[in-house]
Amino acid sequence: MEYKHTPVMLKEVIEYLRPRTGQFFIDCTLGGAGYTIEIAKRVGETGRVLAIDLDEMAIANARHLISRLKLTNIILANENFKNLSKIIKTYFKEENQKDWFSGIVFDLGLSSAQLEDRSRGFSFQLAAPLDMAFGPLTRRRTEEIINNWPEADLEKIIREYGEERFAKNIARAIGERRKKTKIETTDELAEIIEAAVPKKYLNGKIHPATRTFQALRIATNDELNSLREALPAAVNLLASKGRLAIVSFHSLEDRIVKNFFKEEARDCLCPPSFPICQCGHKASLKIITKKVVRPGEEEIKNNPRSRSAKLRVTEKL
Ligand SMILES: C[S@@+](CC[C@H](N)C(=O)[O-])C[C@H]1O[C@@H](n2cnc3c(N)ncnc32)[C@H](O)[C@@H]1O
């Protein structure tokens, strides 16, 4: 299958990361290899880009692109970025493992190719088994969540990860249906959601299943925890003045990134009531993007998927 994905804020990401000849970079979310290839061209033969993705389809597509472009400086890793420290130990010699990378980038969520891949079950518009795993290493499947999780937990993830105001109605409807029969496909689930929400919601700007499907994808892939685990490991791997750039598409992800950057840019994390510092925390980062960076109007027009993207960049002290 052709791998379709338009990289979001590519120009901005490259400008902030400033890749130069001989430098080492990590792209934690290879996807359609948009960022990886641009960085690889700039770091040249003496530089390296380690490109990670859970999805074998992304890895296979990149392998093909790399050979077509005759690039020799990209290392592909079919792994979960939450294991970043372990991945580095596997792919780099010991002396190159710490404080070595000039830049690390994350472009979170899923690619257009994954969304449009009928077999994966990411889209409520394409009838498919409820899977939504980014790759075979993802242990969970959406079908297990839908059929086995307590109704209260379903409601919680639909509300929190989907920011869905009819989470209770939807969770209850799923609970009722699965008492009678197992819910196995995306179209069955979309139909349950449509029937569970008020009629006027059906005429809204987005399909009533959009938010629930997003929530289920995040839960299936444990996306927020993977990000939380990867951030400190990424900072640890950066050289002084090395940059970490993160593109997110969801307010919860952006909050995790923003708070992490803020904490790591401060010397002491003790409550303000403490007269002297007891935590001994030392700042390791400087925030480069004081305000979050958003795609321009032109990009949003050409690639509507970019409209919710937020870019934050930080630099290792
Ligand atoms: C938005 S796409 C990246 C697009 C890429 N920047 C480009 O220019 O084409 C996100 C990719 O991250 C991958 N991904 C998401 N979570 C991951 C994780 N925890 N570990 C590894 N890859 C992950 C997805 O499989 C998907 O291919």
The ligand as an ORCA input file, in Angstrom:
! r2SCAN-3c Opt
* xyz 0 1
  C       2.230     11.644     12.989
  S       3.129     10.247     12.513
  C       4.746     10.865     12.231
  C       4.919     11.505     10.880
  C       6.345     11.899     10.546
  N       6.833     12.992     11.351
  C       6.504     12.257      9.089
  O       7.130     13.285      8.814
  O       6.023     11.537      8.224
  C       3.334      9.409     14.045
  C       4.042      8.065     13.945
  O       4.477      7.741     15.268
  C       4.326      6.363     15.477
  N       4.231      6.162     16.928
  C       3.251      6.591     17.755
  N       3.526      6.235     19.024
  C       4.720      5.582     18.996
  C       5.539      4.985     19.993
  N       5.189      4.988     21.284
  N       6.716      4.433     19.611
  C       7.083      4.432     18.305
  N       6.339      4.969     17.311
  C       5.177      5.541     17.658
  C       3.076      5.999     14.711
  O       3.089      4.619     14.374
  C       3.186      6.914     13.476
  O       3.813      6.251     12.413
*
